[in-house]
Amino acid sequence: MEVERSERLELKLSPVAHGSVFVHSYSDRVDLDFNDVNAESGVSHVIEVKIPMALARKLSEELANDLAEYDAKVAEKAAEKELAESSEN
């Protein structure tokens, strides 16, 4: 039997969270930094994620594609709604 350890960390940032990206010119690494404050407790959270350049490139490509698809769907739904409203009048 093989024993494997796994961990899961899930973070949900608030709409007022701040984020930044730093691409290192001296290494093959990208830093993703997030800052948020828990509205209930007032506790400030700082999250630093350091990832290899190749992963950063892959994630940025996937993010750009997913956002473009999302925006297209939102625009399509808005156009359908506008068409339905104009045909009712």
C-alpha positions in Angstrom: 0.0 0.0 0.0 1.2 3.4 -0.9 0.5 6.3 1.6 0.2 9.7 0.1 -0.2 13.0 1.9 -2.1 15.8 0.4 -3.1 19.2 1.6 -5.7 21.7 0.4 -5.7 25.4 1.1 -8.7 27.5 -0.1 -8.6 31.2 0.1 -11.6 33.5 -0.6 -10.6 37.1 -1.0 -13.1 39.9 -0.5 -14.0 42.3 -3.3 -11.8 45.0 -1.7 -8.7 42.8 -1.6 -5.6 44.1 -3.3 -3.2 42.0 -5.5 0.0 42.5 -7.3 2.4 40.6 -9.6 6.2 40.8 -9.7 8.2 39.2 -12.4 11.7 38.6 -11.3 14.3 39.6 -13.9 17.1 37.7 -12.1 15.2 34.3 -11.7 12.7 32.2 -13.4 10.0 33.1 -10.9 6.8 35.2 -10.5 5.4 36.5 -7.2 1.7 36.9 -6.7 0.9 39.0 -3.6 -2.6 39.5 -2.1 -3.7 41.7 0.8 -7.1 41.5 2.4 -8.8 42.4 5.7 -11.4 40.3 7.4 -14.4 42.6 7.8 -15.6 40.8 10.9 -12.4 40.5 12.9 -10.3 43.3 11.3 -7.4 40.9 10.9 -5.2 41.7 7.9 -4.0 38.8 5.7 -1.0 38.8 3.4 -0.7 35.9 1.0 2.5 35.5 -1.0 2.6 32.9 -3.8 5.9 32.3 -5.6 5.6 30.3 -8.8 7.9 29.2 -11.7 7.8 31.4 -14.8 6.4 28.5 -16.9 3.4 28.1 -14.6 2.8 31.8 -14.5 2.7 31.9 -18.3 0.3 29.0 -18.5 -2.0 30.5 -15.8 -2.0 33.9 -17.4 -2.9 32.4 -20.8 -5.7 30.3 -19.2 -7.0 33.3 -17.2 -7.0 35.6 -20.4 -8.9 32.9 -22.3 -11.4 32.2 -19.5 -12.1 35.9 -19.0 -12.6 36.4 -22.8 -15.1 33.5 -22.9 -16.9 34.9 -19.8 -17.1 38.4 -21.3 -18.5 36.9 -24.6 -21.2 35.0 -22.7 -22.2 38.0 -20.7 -22.4 40.1 -23.9 -24.4 37.4 -25.6 -26.9 37.3 -22.7 -27.2 41.1 -22.7 -27.9 41.1 -26.4 -30.5 38.4 -26.1 -32.2 40.3 -23.3 -32.2 43.5 -25.3 -33.6 41.7 -28.3 -36.4 40.1 -26.2 -37.2 43.5 -24.6 -37.3 45.2 -28.0 -39.5 42.6 -29.6 -42.0 42.9 -26.7 -42.5 46.6 -27.5 
